[in-house]
Amino acid sequence: MPGTTTVQISLSMKARLNAMKIHPRETCADVLERILEDLEALGPETQRAVEKSRREFKDGRYKTLEEVKRELGL
């Protein structure tokens, strides 16, 4: 069995990790491992594009589905 360590995280981060669990008995370590594996599977260019999109969304630079539909006349 591999060694372990304790890492301090904020309560809000713990809540975010808990919300990402696929199964209630999944550990936070399992969630973090899944996240890291997903990130490693993405290339650096894709990672940068995702981060840029997250910043834009956080800054309010996005359109709702209804806005896009209106613009397209749907």
C-alpha positions as a Markdown table, in Angstrom:
| # | Residue | x | y | z |
|---|---|---|---|---|
| 1 | Met | 0.0 | 0.0 | 0.0 |
| 2 | Pro | 1.4 | 3.4 | -1.0 |
| 3 | Gly | 2.2 | 5.9 | 1.8 |
| 4 | Thr | -0.1 | 8.8 | 2.5 |
| 5 | Thr | 0.1 | 12.3 | 3.8 |
| 6 | Thr | -2.3 | 14.9 | 5.2 |
| 7 | Val | -3.1 | 18.0 | 3.2 |
| 8 | Gln | -4.9 | 21.0 | 4.6 |
| 9 | Ile | -7.7 | 22.4 | 2.4 |
| 10 | Ser | -10.4 | 24.9 | 3.1 |
| 11 | Leu | -13.9 | 23.8 | 4.0 |
| 12 | Ser | -15.2 | 25.3 | 0.7 |
| 13 | Met | -12.6 | 23.2 | -1.2 |
| 14 | Lys | -13.7 | 20.1 | 0.7 |
| 15 | Ala | -17.3 | 20.8 | -0.2 |
| 16 | Arg | -16.3 | 21.2 | -3.8 |
| 17 | Leu | -14.5 | 17.9 | -3.8 |
| 18 | Asn | -17.4 | 16.2 | -2.1 |
| 19 | Ala | -19.8 | 17.6 | -4.7 |
| 20 | Met | -17.6 | 16.0 | -7.4 |
| 21 | Lys | -17.8 | 12.5 | -6.0 |
| 22 | Ile | -19.3 | 9.9 | -8.3 |
| 23 | His | -20.2 | 7.6 | -5.4 |
| 24 | Pro | -20.8 | 8.6 | -1.8 |
| 25 | Arg | -18.0 | 6.3 | -0.6 |
| 26 | Glu | -15.5 | 7.8 | -3.0 |
| 27 | Thr | -12.7 | 9.5 | -1.1 |
| 28 | Cys | -11.4 | 13.0 | -1.8 |
| 29 | Ala | -8.1 | 11.4 | -2.8 |
| 30 | Asp | -10.0 | 9.4 | -5.4 |
| 31 | Val | -11.7 | 12.6 | -6.7 |
| 32 | Leu | -8.3 | 14.4 | -6.9 |
| 33 | Glu | -6.7 | 11.5 | -8.7 |
| 34 | Arg | -9.5 | 11.5 | -11.3 |
| 35 | Ile | -9.1 | 15.2 | -11.8 |
| 36 | Leu | -5.4 | 14.9 | -12.3 |
| 37 | Glu | -5.7 | 12.0 | -14.7 |
| 38 | Asp | -8.2 | 14.1 | -16.8 |
| 39 | Leu | -5.9 | 17.0 | -16.8 |
| 40 | Glu | -2.9 | 14.9 | -17.9 |
| 41 | Ala | -5.0 | 13.4 | -20.7 |
| 42 | Leu | -5.6 | 16.9 | -22.1 |
| 43 | Gly | -2.8 | 18.5 | -24.1 |
| 44 | Pro | -1.3 | 21.9 | -23.0 |
| 45 | Glu | -3.1 | 23.8 | -25.7 |
| 46 | Thr | -6.5 | 22.4 | -24.6 |
| 47 | Gln | -5.7 | 23.1 | -21.0 |
| 48 | Arg | -5.0 | 26.8 | -21.8 |
| 49 | Ala | -8.2 | 27.0 | -23.8 |
| 50 | Val | -10.2 | 25.6 | -20.9 |
| 51 | Glu | -8.6 | 28.0 | -18.4 |
| 52 | Lys | -9.3 | 31.0 | -20.8 |
| 53 | Ser | -12.9 | 29.9 | -21.1 |
| 54 | Arg | -13.3 | 29.6 | -17.3 |
| 55 | Arg | -11.9 | 33.1 | -16.8 |
| 56 | Glu | -14.2 | 34.5 | -19.5 |
| 57 | Phe | -17.2 | 32.9 | -17.8 |
| 58 | Lys | -16.2 | 34.1 | -14.4 |
| 59 | Asp | -15.8 | 37.6 | -15.8 |
| 60 | Gly | -19.4 | 37.4 | -17.3 |
| 61 | Arg | -18.2 | 37.2 | -20.9 |
| 62 | Tyr | -20.7 | 34.6 | -22.2 |
| 63 | Lys | -24.0 | 34.4 | -24.0 |
| 64 | Thr | -27.0 | 32.4 | -22.8 |
| 65 | Leu | -28.6 | 29.8 | -25.1 |
| 66 | Glu | -31.6 | 32.1 | -25.5 |
| 67 | Glu | -29.3 | 35.0 | -26.6 |
| 68 | Val | -27.6 | 32.7 | -29.2 |
| 69 | Lys | -31.0 | 31.4 | -30.5 |
| 70 | Arg | -32.2 | 35.0 | -30.9 |
| 71 | Glu | -29.1 | 36.0 | -32.8 |
| 72 | Leu | -29.5 | 33.0 | -35.1 |
| 73 | Gly | -33.2 | 33.6 | -35.5 |
| 74 | Leu | -34.2 | 30.3 | -34.0 |
